[in-house]
Amino acid sequence: MEWFDSSALTLAVFLPLAGVAAVALLPRAYDGLIRGAALAATLLALLVGAAVVPPGSGRATWLRSASARGSAGPRPLSPAT
């Protein structure tokens, strides 16, 4: 699947745009078809996006490179000294 390796990122970016274009071209009367096409485009984009991430790459390695901390939410106020 060498062709996928060379074009996976392009697919991950433009597949949702192609899905939007396909949904926009469908008549409003076909509500079920619109929902199905939107779901299909979303699932395809999800699969391609999941295939782009290399296996065993770890969990959010870019967070460590950005020196992000491991806590979320508001921090308690410290008294002024």
VEXDODREN-585882 format. One record per atom (N, C-alpha, C): atom name; x, y, z. Coordinates in nm, 2 decimals, padded with zeros to 4 digits, m for minus. Example, Ala and Ser with C-alpha at 12.3 -4.5 7.8 and 13.67 -1.06 7.14 Angstrom:
2
N, 01.32, m00.57, 00.78
CA, 01.23, m00.45, 00.78
C, 01.32, m00.33, 00.78
N, 01.28, m00.22, 00.71
CA, 01.37, m00.11, 00.71
C, 01.29, 00.00, 00.79
//
This chain:
81
N, 00.08, m00.12, 00.00
CA, 00.00, 00.00, 00.00
C, 00.09, 00.13, 00.00
N, 00.18, 00.13, m00.09
CA, 00.27, 00.24, m00.10
C, 00.19, 00.37, m00.14
N, 00.09, 00.35, m00.22
CA, 00.02, 00.47, m00.27
C, m00.05, 00.54, m00.15
N, m00.10, 00.46, m00.05
CA, m00.16, 00.51, 00.07
C, m00.06, 00.59, 00.16
N, 00.06, 00.54, 00.17
CA, 00.16, 00.60, 00.25
C, 00.19, 00.74, 00.19
N, 00.19, 00.75, 00.06
CA, 00.23, 00.88, 00.00
C, 00.11, 00.98, m00.01
N, m00.01, 00.93, 00.00
CA, m00.12, 01.02, m00.01
C, m00.22, 01.02, 00.11
N, m00.18, 00.96, 00.22
CA, m00.27, 00.95, 00.33
C, m00.30, 01.08, 00.39
N, m00.21, 01.17, 00.41
CA, m00.23, 01.30, 00.47
C, m00.32, 01.38, 00.38
N, m00.30, 01.38, 00.25
CA, m00.39, 01.45, 00.15
C, m00.53, 01.40, 00.17
N, m00.55, 01.27, 00.18
CA, m00.68, 01.21, 00.19
C, m00.74, 01.26, 00.33
N, m00.67, 01.26, 00.43
CA, m00.72, 01.30, 00.56
C, m00.76, 01.44, 00.56
N, m00.70, 01.53, 00.48
CA, m00.74, 01.67, 00.47
C, m00.86, 01.69, 00.38
N, m00.85, 01.63, 00.26
CA, m00.95, 01.66, 00.16
C, m01.07, 01.57, 00.16
N, m01.07, 01.46, 00.22
CA, m01.18, 01.37, 00.23
C, m01.30, 01.43, 00.29
N, m01.29, 01.50, 00.41
CA, m01.40, 01.57, 00.46
C, m01.46, 01.68, 00.37
N, m01.37, 01.75, 00.30
CA, m01.41, 01.85, 00.21
C, m01.49, 01.79, 00.09
N, m01.45, 01.68, 00.04
CA, m01.53, 01.61, m00.06
C, m01.66, 01.56, m00.01
N, m01.67, 01.52, 00.12
CA, m01.79, 01.48, 00.18
C, m01.89, 01.60, 00.19
N, m01.84, 01.72, 00.23
CA, m01.92, 01.84, 00.23
C, m01.97, 01.87, 00.10
N, m01.89, 01.86, 00.00
CA, m01.93, 01.89, m00.14
C, m02.04, 01.80, m00.18
N, m02.03, 01.67, m00.15
CA, m02.13, 01.57, m00.19
C, m02.26, 01.60, m00.12
N, m02.25, 01.63, 00.01
CA, m02.37, 01.65, 00.08
C, m02.44, 01.78, 00.03
N, m02.36, 01.88, 00.00
CA, m02.42, 02.01, m00.05
C, m02.49, 01.99, m00.19
N, m02.45, 01.89, m00.26
CA, m02.51, 01.87, m00.40
C, m02.64, 01.79, m00.39
N, m02.66, 01.73, m00.28
CA, m02.78, 01.64, m00.27
C, m02.91, 01.73, m00.24
N, m03.02, 01.70, m00.30
CA, m03.14, 01.78, m00.28
C, m03.19, 01.76, m00.13
N, m03.25, 01.87, m00.08
CA, m03.30, 01.86, 00.06
C, m03.40, 01.76, 00.09
N, m03.47, 01.72, m00.01
CA, m03.58, 01.62, 00.00
C, m03.53, 01.48, 00.05
N, m03.40, 01.45, 00.02
CA, m03.34, 01.32, 00.05
C, m03.27, 01.33, 00.18
N, m03.34, 01.35, 00.29
CA, m03.28, 01.37, 00.42
C, m03.20, 01.25, 00.47
N, m03.26, 01.13, 00.45
CA, m03.18, 01.01, 00.49
C, m03.06, 00.99, 00.41
N, m03.06, 01.02, 00.28
CA, m02.94, 01.01, 00.20
C, m02.83, 01.11, 00.24
N, m02.88, 01.23, 00.28
CA, m02.78, 01.33, 00.32
C, m02.71, 01.28, 00.45
N, m02.79, 01.23, 00.54
CA, m02.73, 01.18, 00.67
C, m02.64, 01.07, 00.65
N, m02.68, 00.98, 00.56
CA, m02.59, 00.86, 00.53
C, m02.46, 00.90, 00.46
N, m02.47, 01.00, 00.37
CA, m02.35, 01.05, 00.30
C, m02.26, 01.12, 00.40
N, m02.32, 01.20, 00.49
CA, m02.24, 01.27, 00.59
C, m02.17, 01.17, 00.68
N, m02.24, 01.06, 00.72
CA, m02.19, 00.96, 00.81
C, m02.08, 00.89, 00.74
N, m02.10, 00.85, 00.61
CA, m01.99, 00.78, 00.54
C, m01.87, 00.86, 00.52
N, m01.88, 00.99, 00.49
CA, m01.76, 01.07, 00.48
C, m01.69, 01.09, 00.61
N, m01.77, 01.10, 00.72
CA, m01.70, 01.11, 00.85
C, m01.63, 00.99, 00.89
N, m01.69, 00.87, 00.87
CA, m01.62, 00.75, 00.90
C, m01.50, 00.72, 00.82
N, m01.51, 00.75, 00.69
CA, m01.39, 00.74, 00.60
C, m01.28, 00.83, 00.65
N, m01.31, 00.95, 00.68
CA, m01.21, 01.04, 00.73
C, m01.15, 00.99, 00.86
N, m01.23, 00.94, 00.95
CA, m01.18, 00.88, 01.07
C, m01.09, 00.77, 01.05
N, m01.12, 00.68, 00.96
CA, m01.04, 00.56, 00.93
C, m00.90, 00.61, 00.87
N, m00.91, 00.70, 00.78
CA, m00.78, 00.75, 00.72
C, m00.70, 00.82, 00.82
N, m00.76, 00.90, 00.91
CA, m00.69, 00.97, 01.01
C, m00.63, 00.87, 01.11
N, m00.70, 00.77, 01.14
CA, m00.64, 00.67, 01.23
C, m00.53, 00.59, 01.17
N, m00.53, 00.57, 01.04
CA, m00.42, 00.50, 00.97
C, m00.30, 00.59, 00.95
N, m00.32, 00.72, 00.96
CA, m00.20, 00.81, 00.95
C, m00.11, 00.80, 01.07
N, m00.17, 00.79, 01.19
CA, m00.10, 00.78, 01.31
C, m00.02, 00.65, 01.32
N, 00.11, 00.65, 01.33
CA, 00.19, 00.53, 01.33
C, 00.16, 00.45, 01.46
N, 00.15, 00.32, 01.45
CA, 00.12, 00.24, 01.57
C, 00.24, 00.25, 01.67
N, 00.20, 00.25, 01.79
CA, 00.30, 00.26, 01.90
C, 00.37, 00.39, 01.91
N, 00.30, 00.49, 01.86
CA, 00.36, 00.63, 01.87
C, 00.34, 00.69, 02.00
N, 00.27, 00.62, 02.09
CA, 00.26, 00.68, 02.23
C, 00.14, 00.77, 02.23
N, 00.12, 00.82, 02.35
CA, 00.00, 00.90, 02.38
C, 00.04, 01.05, 02.38
N, 00.00, 01.12, 02.28
CA, 00.02, 01.26, 02.27
C, 00.17, 01.30, 02.29
N, 00.26, 01.25, 02.21
CA, 00.40, 01.28, 02.23
C, 00.43, 01.43, 02.21
N, 00.34, 01.49, 02.13
CA, 00.37, 01.64, 02.10
C, 00.34, 01.72, 02.23
N, 00.27, 01.67, 02.32
CA, 00.25, 01.74, 02.45
C, 00.38, 01.76, 02.52
N, 00.46, 01.65, 02.52
CA, 00.59, 01.66, 02.59
C, 00.68, 01.76, 02.52
N, 00.68, 01.76, 02.39
CA, 00.77, 01.86, 02.32
C, 00.72, 02.00, 02.34
N, 00.60, 02.02, 02.38
CA, 00.55, 02.16, 02.40
C, 00.56, 02.19, 02.55
N, 00.62, 02.11, 02.63
CA, 00.64, 02.13, 02.77
C, 00.51, 02.15, 02.84
N, 00.41, 02.07, 02.80
CA, 00.27, 02.08, 02.86
C, 00.27, 02.01, 03.00
N, 00.19, 02.06, 03.09
CA, 00.18, 01.99, 03.22
C, 00.07, 01.89, 03.21
N, 00.08, 01.79, 03.31
CA, m00.02, 01.68, 03.31
C, m00.15, 01.71, 03.38
N, m00.17, 01.83, 03.43
CA, m00.30, 01.86, 03.50
C, m00.39, 01.95, 03.41
N, m00.52, 01.93, 03.43
CA, m00.61, 02.00, 03.36
C, m00.71, 02.07, 03.46
N, m00.77, 02.18, 03.42
CA, m00.86, 02.25, 03.50
C, m00.80, 02.37, 03.57
N, m00.88, 02.44, 03.64
CA, m00.82, 02.57, 03.70
C, m00.73, 02.53, 03.82
N, m00.63, 02.62, 03.83
CA, m00.53, 02.60, 03.94
C, m00.57, 02.68, 04.06
N, m00.55, 02.63, 04.18
CA, m00.58, 02.71, 04.29
C, m00.50, 02.84, 04.30
N, m00.56, 02.94, 04.36
CA, m00.49, 03.07, 04.37
C, m00.39, 03.06, 04.48
N, m00.28, 03.11, 04.46
CA, m00.18, 03.11, 04.57
C, m00.18, 03.24, 04.64
N, m00.16, 03.24, 04.77
CA, m00.16, 03.37, 04.84
C, m00.04, 03.46, 04.80
N, m00.07, 03.58, 04.79
CA, 00.04, 03.68, 04.75
C, 00.14, 03.69, 04.87
N, 00.26, 03.68, 04.83
CA, 00.37, 03.69, 04.94
C, 00.44, 03.82, 04.92
//
